[in-house]
Amino acid sequence: MSLPTAERLLKVKETIRRLESRYQRPVGSVRLLAVSKKKSVREITLAANAGQRDFGESYLQEALEKIALMKQQDLNWHFIGPIQKNKTRQIAKHFSWVHSIERLIVAERLSTQRPDHLPPLQVCLQVNIDQESSKSGIQCEQIPSLASALEGLPNLKLRGLMAIPRQSNDIIHQRLHFAQLRVLLEQLNRSGFRLDTLSMGMSGDLEAAIAEGATMVRIGTAIFGTRTTK
């Protein structure tokens, strides 16, 4: 019999705190983003009732339905999937964070369409760290120019970088890719940016991500169990 959502969530949080200590990270420096795509409002509510505030969604229509049903709860919604131009208005209106910026035109639309009464949309650039043709994200050499362009958009706040490296069961291999993303962030900050977010690490590579400086980890399976297609 599988553990209840609240108990799995607690175990994940305990693991994060343990890894912060193991790798000399400040306590509380790693923020947990619960990836709730393909999960029901009931499951999300169980996690929210257990203290989880940040939830990540990849499919806009599914996410909008959940956001509407849970609007009375004080939750932060993060969009973590690919963004089509015709989806930007709803993303700008309903989300607090976007982790998957890879095109300037999308960023410009998000900034223009962000409602005036809301704070700036917090965003990360998605980096194709392995240069895989099947994956979203910009190439490493494109980061400085896109980051500079985003700095001029009034309703966005560039926070950092996001990546989804190629799957591997080898922690050394995992750490190499996460270290590469960390170095890219450090290079940006040395050139004058003030970025503070590395959105990296999932259920299968959590330790490697925290070891290499992740500030936000995106965990789905370890909290909610295996996703099932509707």
N, C-alpha and C positions, 0 to 999 in steps of 0.2 A: 504493500500500500504506500502510495507516494505521500510525502510530507505536505502539510497545508502550506498555502502561499506565504502566510505570515512567518511560519517557521523557516521556510527556505530563504526568505528575505533576511531574516535575522542572521542566518548562517553566512550569507553573502557579506553582510555588513561586518560580521565578526572576522571573516577572512580578510576583508579590506584592511581593517584595523591591525590585524596581525602582520600583514605584509607591509603596511606603513612602518611598523616597528622594525621588521626584519631588514628593510632597506633604508633605514634612517630617514624616513619621510616624516614631516610634521604630522601629528595626530589631526585627523580631519582634513588633510590636504587633498584627498581623493574623493571626488563627488560621485555618487552612484546614480546613473541614469538607467531606469528600468525600461527595457525595450518591450513595449506592450503591443506591438503590431500583431494582428491575428489573435489577440486575446480579448476576452469579453469584458464588458463593463463590470460585471460581478467580480472577475479576477482582479481587475485594476482597483476596484473599490476595496477589496481585501488588503491589497498592498498599501493603499492610501490610508486605510484605517490603522495599519501597522506602522505608519509614520513616513512612508515614502511620498515624496513631493514631485520628483522629476520623472516624466514618462516620455519615451521616444516612440514616434510613429513614422512609418514610411509610406503609407497609402492614404492619400488626402481624404477621399470620401469617407473611408472607414474612420479616420481620425476625427473628422468633423462631427460625425454622429456621436462619438464618444464624448467629445468636448461639450457638445450641447447637452447631453444627458448628465454630465458631471460638473456643470458650470457653477454649482453652489459650493464645490470643494475648492480649496486654495491650492491648485496644482499648477506646475510649470510644464508646458507642452513643448517638446523639442521635435522638429522635423529633421529626420536623418536619412531620407531617401532621395533619389534623383528628382530634380525639379524641372517640370515642363513650364514653358513661358505662360501658358494659359492657366496655370495653377497658382501663380504668384500672389494674386490679390487675396485669396483665402488664406494662404500661408502667412502673409503679412498681417492679416487681421487677427488670426487666432493663435499664433504660436509666439513663444517667448524667445526661442532659440532656433537657428537653422545651422546644421552641421555640414551641409553638403553643397556649399557654393563652389562652382567650378567655371562659371561664365559671368562676365561683366554685365551682360544684358539682363541676366536674371537678378543680379544684385541691384542694378539700377531700378528695375521694376519693383523689387521688394521695398526699396527705400521710398520710391514715389508713392507706393500704395499703402505704406504703413500709416494707420490712422493717427491723426495728430494728438489724440488724447492718450496714446500709448507711449511708453518709453522706447528708446531705440531698440531695434531687433538685434539680439546678440548673435553673431555669426562666426563660423569657422570655414576656412578654405579646405575642401577635400582634396587630398593629395594622392595620386596614384603612385604609391611608394615603390611598387614592384614593376611599374610600367607594363601592366597587363592590359592587353587590348580589350578584354572583356569587362574591365572595371571602369567605373566612373572616377573622375578626379583629374586634376591638372598635373602636368609634369613638373618636376622639381624646379627646373630652370624658369618656369612661368610664374612662380610664387611671388617674387619681389614686385613685378609689374602689376599683377592683379591685386596684391595687398595694398600697393600705393594707390591704385584707383579706388579701392573700397574706402580708404581713409577719407576721401573727399565726399562720400555720400552721407547726407545729414541724418538720415533715420536708421542707419546701421551702425553697429559698434563691432569692429573686428576684434575678436577675442583670441583666435589662435588657429590651430591646424587640426585636421581630422584625417585618419587613414584607416583602411581595412586591409592589412597585409595578407599575402597568400597564406593559407592555412598550413600549419606545421605542428607536429607534436614535439619538436625539439626546442626546448626553452632557449638554447643558445642562438638558434636560427631566429626565433621569435624576437629575442632581444636586439639582434642586429638591425632589424627593420624599425623597431620602435626607437632605437638609439638614433637612427638616421632622421626620423621625424623630429626628435628632440633637438638635434643639431641644427636642423633647418629653422626651427623656432628661435634658437639662440642666435643664429646669424641675422635673422630679421630684427631681433631686439638690439643687437650690436649696431645695426644700421639706423636705429632711431625709433623703431616701433616699441610699443609697450604691451606686448601680448602675454597672456597668463594662462592659456588653455591648451592642453594637449588632450584631445578627445580620441582615445585609443585604448584598445583592450576589450575583449569580450569574454564569455564564459570559458572558452578554451585556452586563452592566453593572458588571463588576468594577472598572474604573477609577473610575467615578463614585462607587461605594460607598466605596472606599478614600479618595478625595479628601474625602469628607464624614464620615469618622470611623468607618467600619466596623471592628469588632474581631474579627468572625467572618464569613467569606464562605463561601457554600454553593455548591460547584462540582461539577457532575456531568459535563456533556457534554465540557468541556475535558479532563477526566481519563479518562473511560471511553468517550467517543464517544457517539453518538446512542443513546438508550434504545430498546429494542424490546419490544413487548408479548409476554408469554409465550403 
